[in-house]
């Protein structure tokens, strides 16, 4: 049984009874989007929506808004103004029909800035199908051949970059992109509508910029919590979530903190930090006991809700946290994601250090590196796994996993030669982060923007999908308009430093306690490798059996990445995902 989720499907120039299904679109939508459906069929256009999705028609124009934009679907603003005004996770659609014409003249579809809500696209003859559910498109129009490059990325890097999906015939909008389609038979035009234009204004004074950040973050938190009757925050005890908690307390003294308590995990330090921060702020902290015995069944639900292989096992913890909050009546949950990307993780010195490290590691024979990496992955500690990745991930593969970015010409020129040396392909379009070009500022800003629009995708997607599944709104203050504007005006001297997020840490010292900003950063310290050997052993065995039998993964991919050389979590979730597709 697939977990129902809200969303929409829109067809133009396609039949209401898709040829691959034998069922009506409404019937299929009820299976994959949930219940309480609304449907609309006008000439060549069919729409079915469910949950937090709204429709609005006026004078030949149809607007569809999903997610946080649903409440604003009837806005009188022009399309571009309406789209730009939206915040959070959303997808918006506008279809325009000329007076008296039986066909749609123009269709525009936009995905939110950081990719919290997916938007999938499939050409059907001369028409087009757009949906928030890839499973629904497969059920409606039949399964297509898998995309081997996307599958390879899913195994090696745990994500699919850019517009590719695991289905060769289905593409997706990348975060912040927009599709424009001008009628039957016309090509699809995809452009980026959301940008982060760094202007580096203002004084490089920590105190001044800290006060500005405090104001911007307060505006963001107030906007997210407007109308909330019981707000909460996911508190890890780290700098990012602690600052959000401190600002939220000033706006909503009734905000409640939550953290997961994982049996058998090396999480005592994280709990200690969260308790310290909550006690210092005078906020209640609920420690939710996480039950690993649920993971086998929860994993199927998480795979269905995300509609892609989940990158991290901590999604299993997050699902139980959201369910506990829902039982407590929480309706809006703040998180601290995005601070590192927006406020100063894009550090070119960090890139240079990575280059130096990989060059030193490359001097060690490959067999030794792979053997040490395999041994490190037997340890239940995130630092060991990160070191293993450095040891056995070739630089060329790391670079090839990065999506293409429209860098300024000066940056492209500087990157092209290095990439050609690494890949042997003079026409290689991939962007590498492992190079320092001559135009330092152009590279810094382009890298910063690139990281914001790609690295944030995974965290935004999981919070949106898992929280909405239990009826909670997930909110990320650091990606709100007010904080984005602050980040783009932050002087480079306070963005590209050896100390990550210096302005945020200064604010943390002001609002909480100097010790918090100086605590070493913790990784994901739950024993998920142990879970694979115990609670998830049956799922892992299924993945191994399916792969050995030649199911799910093409033979060429199995030859490229033998299962014994690949992290077991990735194989497990990818095989489960492929097995549960219609």
N, C-alpha and C positions, 0 to 999 in steps of 0.2 A: 504494500500500500504506500503510495507516494504521499509525502507530507504536503497538504494543500498550502498554497501561498497566494497572496494577492498579486495583482498585476493586470496586464492587458494583452490583447492581440488585435492587430489591425490588418485588414486585407484590402488591397486596391487592385481591381482587375483580376481577382481570383474568385472562384466559386465558393459559395457558402458551405458546400460539402466537399472539403479538400479531397483530392483523388487518392492520397495515400492512406486514408483513414477508414473510409466506409461509414463514418459517423459525422453528424453535423458539428460545426465549429463550437456551438454552445455546449454540446455534450462533452466534447474534448476539453473545453475551457473549464467546465465544472470539475473535471478530474484533476487538472494540473494547476488551476488558479484558485480553486475553492468554490464556495457557494455564494449566495447573495449576488448573483450575476446581473449585470445590465447589458443589453445588446442593442445594436442599432444597425439597420441595413438600409442604405439609400443608394440606388443605382449601382455603381461599381464599387461602393465602399461598404465594408462590414467591420464592425467593432464589437468586441466583447470585453467588458471590464469587470474587475472584482476587487473588493476590499478598498484600500486607500487610493482609489482611482476615480476621477470625476470627468464627466463629459459636459460640454457646453456648445450649443449651436446658435449661430446668429448670422443672418444675411448671407447664406452660402458658405460660411466659414465654420469649421468644426475644430474645437480645441479639446485636447485630452491631456490631463495632468495626473501624474502618478506620484505617490510619496508626499513629501512635504509641500509640493506645489499644488496639491489637490484643492486646498482651501482657497486658492487664488485663481481658479480656472476661469472665472467669469470677469477677470480684470479687464477694464476697457483699454488698457495700454496696448500699444503696438506690439507685435510679436517679439521683436528683439528686446524691447524694454521689459516686457513680461518675463521672458526667459532670463534676462540678466538679473532681475530682481529676486530670483528664487535662491534659496539657501538649503543646505542639507542634501539629503539623498532624493533625487527626483528624475523623472523623465517627462518631457513635454512634447506634445505633437500639435501641429496646426496643419489642417488640410483646407485648401481654398479651391472653390469651384466658381468659375465664371458664371454670371447670370444666364440662366437658360441652358447651360451646357450640361450634358449627362455625365461628364467625366471630371475627375479631379485635375485641376490645372497645376497645382504645386503642393508638394508635401514637404514639411520640415519636421525633423525629429532631433531633439537634443538630449544628450546624457549629462548628468550633473558633473560638476567640476572635477571631483575626485573619485568618481566611479562607484559610489555606494549602490546605485541601482543599475543593473545591466540592461542593455538594449541590443537585441539580436535582429539581424536583417537577413532575409532570404529572397532571392529573385525567383518568381514563379511565372514562367513564360514571359509575357510582356508586363506582367504585374509585379507586385511587391508585397511581402508579408513582414511585419515588424512586431516584435513581442518582447516582453521582459522574461519570457520563459523559453529556453532552448529546447527543453523537453516537449513543450507544446508544439513548437514548430516541427520537431521530428515526428511527433504523433500525427500531425496534420498532413505533412507532405512526404513522409517516409524518411528513413535513415539514409544519410549519405556516406560516402567513403570517409574514413578518418583522415585527418591531416597529420602526416607523419612528423613534420617539424614541430607542430603543436604538442603532439604526444611526447616527443623527445624532450621538449622543454618542461612538460608536466612532470616527467620522471626525474630529470636532472636538476631543474631549478624551481619546481613546484608552482609555476605559473605560466600562463600563455600571454605573450607580450602583444601589444598593439591590437590590431583588428582581427587577428586569427582566433578561431575556436577549434575545439577538437573535431568538429565536423567541417569537411572541406567545402561544402556548399553553403555554410552559414558563417557570416561574419558578425562582428560586433563593433559598436562604436567604442572607441577608447575614451577614457575620462576627459570631459570637456570638449567632446567633438559633436558635430552636427551633420546630419544627412539632409541633403536637398535633392528632391526628385521631381521632375517637371513633366509628369504624365507618362502614359503607356508607351513602352518601348524606349524611353529616354535613359541615359546612363545615370548612375548614382554619383553624386558629388558629395564628398566628405571633406569638411574643413574643421579647424579648431576655432571654437567660439570663445573659449575661456583661456585667458592668458594671465601670467603674473609678470608684470613689467616692472623690474627693479630700477628705481630711480636714485636710491642712495642719498636721500635728503636728510637734513637734520644734523644736530651736533653729535659727535661721537662721545657723548657723556653718559656713563652708565646710569647715574641717578635720574637724569632727564628722561632717558629712553625707558627706564624702568617704570617711571610714573606714567608715561604714555601707554606702555603695555598694560599696566593695571587698569587704566581707563578703557582701553580697547577690549580687554578681556571681560571687564564688567558689563560692557554693552552687549557682548556676545552671550554671556551667561543669562543676562536679563531677557534677551530675545528668545533664547531657547526655553526658559522656564516660565515665560508668560502663559498663563492659563493652566499650568501644572498644579494639580492638587496634592501630589505627594512626590517631590523630586528626590533623586538619589544620585550618587556618584560612585563609579568604580574606583576605589582607592587602593593603589599598590604601595603607597609610601614613598614612591619616587618623586622627583622634582615636579614633573608635569602634572600628574593627578593631584598632588598636594597643593600646588598653586591654584588649580581650578577649584579645589575644595575650599581653600581660604577665601577666594573671591566669591564663590557661591554662598558661603556663610554670611557674608556682608549683605547679600541681596535677599537670600531666603534662609533665615536662621533655622528653619525646619528641615534643611537638607539632611539626608541620611546617607552614611557611607557603607559600602559593602566590599567584602573581599572573600575569596574562596579559600577554604581550609582543606588542603589535599592530603588524604591519608598516605603516609609513607613518603611524602615529598620532602625535599630539602628546602622547605619554605619557611623555616622558623625566623630567618632574618627579615624576610618580606613582611611577615605578620608583625614582627616587633616594630618595624618601621611604620606600618600602617597604624598600629595602636598608638605609637608615639605621636604621630601627626594628628590623629583624631582626638587624642586626649589634650594635646596642646591647643587645638582649635575649639575644644568643647563640643565636638560633634559625636553623635552615637555611631558606633561601628558594629555592623552585623557580620559575624564570621560564618559563612555558609559552609557546612560540611559537604564535601564533594564525594559522591559515591562512585568509585571506579567500577563496581559491579554493573552499573547502568551503561557503561561505555559501548558494549557490543551492540545494544539496540540503539543507543543515541548516535553512534557513528552513522548508521543508515539514515537517520533523520537529518543529521548535519549535511551529509552528502546530497540529500534531496533538496534541502533548503537552499544551499549555496549553488546548486546545479553546476558544480565544478569540484575537482578534487581539493578538499580543504588543505591549505598549506601547512597548518600546524595542529598538533593534537590539543592545544589549549582551547580550541573551539569547543571541545567536549566539556571543559570546565566552564567556559563562558555560557553555554546553553543552560547548565544547571543553575548558574548565578542568576540569569535572567528569569528563569522559572521561579526561583525563590523570591525575587523582587516582585514578580507578578502576584504571587500569593500574598505578599505584604501590601498590595494595593499601589505599588509604584507605577507611575504613568510616564515618567521621563527620566532617563539615565544619562548623566554627563560622563564623558571619558576624557583622558588626557592625551589622546593620540594626535599626531600632527605637529607637535611642538618642535621636535628635532628637525623635521623637514623644513618647516617654515622659518625657524628662528636661528638657524646656524649650524646644521650638520653638514651642509655642502662645503666642505673644507678641502681646498686643493692640496694643502699639505698632507691631508689624510690620504688623498689619492697617490701622491708621491711616495708616501710611506708604504702603501699597498704595493706599488710597483717594485720598490726596493725589496720588500718582503718576498714577493713572488719570484723575483730574480734569484734571491738567495736560495729559496726553496727548490728552484728548478735545478740547482747544482746537485741535489741529492738524487740518486738513481730512482727511476720511476717505480720499480718494484718495491723499493724500501718505503717510498712515500705512500704507495697504495696500502702496503701492509700495516704501516703505523696508523694510517687513517682508519683502516678496518678495526684495529684494536681500540682506537679511541672511541669509535662508535658503539663499543660494548659498554661504555661507561654512562651512567645516568646523570650526565652533567652537560649543560648547554655549552660551556666553554670548550669542552672536549669535542663536541660536534662542530663547533665553529672552526676550531683548529683543523679538524679532519677535512673540512671543506676547502680550506686554504691548501692543504697538502695534496688533495687529489682532484682539484678542479683546474683544468688547463686554462690559461689566460685567454686563449682564443675562444673557448666555449663560453667563458664568462662574458666576454665582449659580445659574442653573437646572441646572447640572451637579452641584450638590451634593445629596446625598440628604437626605430629610426626617429630622429628628432631633427626638425628644421633649424639647425644651427645657422648663425650668420656665416657668410662666405669665408671669413678669416678663420673661423673655427673648423669648418669643413676641410679647408685646405691643410690645416695643421694635422688633422686626424687621419686624412686619407692615406698618407704614406705609411704611417705606423700600422694601420689596419691591413694595408696591402702586404706588408712584411709578415704580419701574423697569420693572415688567412690565405695568402697567395692569390687573392682575387682582387684585381685592380678595379673592378666595378662594385666592390662590396659596399652596400648601403648602410651597414650597421655602425652604430656610434659606440665608441669606446670611452670609458671613463678613466682609462689608464694612460693618459697622455696629457701633457701640459703644453698647449699651443702658445704661439707668440702673443696673441691677443688675450692677455690674462683676464681682464675684466669681462670680456665677452664670454669667455669660457666659464668663468665663475658663475655668472648670472644664468647662462644657458643650462649649466649643470644643476644649479639650484632649482630652476623651473622644472627641468626634466625629472628630478627626484620627487618633487612635490606631486607631479601628475602621474607618477608610476608607482613609487614606493607606498604611497598612502592607499592605493587601490585595495590591497588585501584587507587592511584593517577596517576601512570604511565599509567594504562589502560584507564582512562577517558581522559587524555590529548591526548594520541595517537589517540583514536577513534574519539573524537569530533573535534580535529584539522584537522585530515586527511579528515574528511567528508566535510570540506569546502576548501580543497586544501592547507592547511598550515602544515608546519612541526613543531611539538612541541619538544623542546629540554630541557633537564634537566642537566645542567652543573655539579651538585653535584654528579651525578651517572657516570660521565665520567671516563675513565681509569686513567687519571692523578690525579683526586681527590680521587678515590678509593685507589690508591697506597699510597697517602698521609695519608688517614684515617687509613689504616692497619699498618702504621708505627708510628702512633701517640702514645706517651707514655700513659700508663694506667692512670697515675696521671692527665692527661688532658682530658681523656675520661670519667672516672667514678668520677664525682664530684657532689656536691650539686647544682652547677650552670650549666645548660645545655649549650652545645656548647661554652665553654670558649674561645677557640682559635678563632672561628668565630666572637664572640662578641668583642674580642680584635682587630681583623681586621676591624670590623665595626667602632670601635672608631677611628681607623687610617684613614679610607677612607671617613667617612661621618661626624658623630657628636656623642659625647658621650651619648647624650640623647636617641638616637635611640636604642642602645643596652639595655638601662635600662627601656624602655617602657614595661609595663605589656603585656603579651601575650593576644591577642584577640581571642575569639572563632568565630564560624560562626554565626554572629549576625543578619542574615536576618529573617524576621517573617514567616518562612515556615509553622508553625502550623496554622497561619492565612490564608496562601495560601490554605491549605487543606480545610479550612472552607469556602473559597470563590472561588478563581479561579479554584481550583482543586476539588471542592465539588462534581461535577458530577463523576469524576474518583473515588473518595472515595466511593460514593454511589454504583457505579458499583462493587467495590471490596467487599463491605458489602453484596450486593445482591447475588453475585456469591458465596461467602463463605456460606451464609445462605442456598443457594440452593444446597450446596454440590459440587459445581463445582471447578475445579482447584486443591484443596487441598484434600489429602486423609482424610477419616474420623478419622483415628488414630491421624493425625497431628492436626486436628481441635479440638480434645478432649484434646490434650496436651497443645495447646496454643489457648485458646478461644480468639476471635477477640477483645472482650471488654478489655482484659488484655494485648493486644499487641500494640506497637506503630503503629499509623495509616499509617504513610508513608510506612513502610515496607509491610504492608498488601496491600496497594494500588499498589505499584510497582511490588510486586511479583505476584499478581493476573493479572495485565496487562501483565506482561511478559509471564505467562503461557497461557493466552488467545490468545496471538499473535504468539504462536509457531505453526508451520505447523503441 
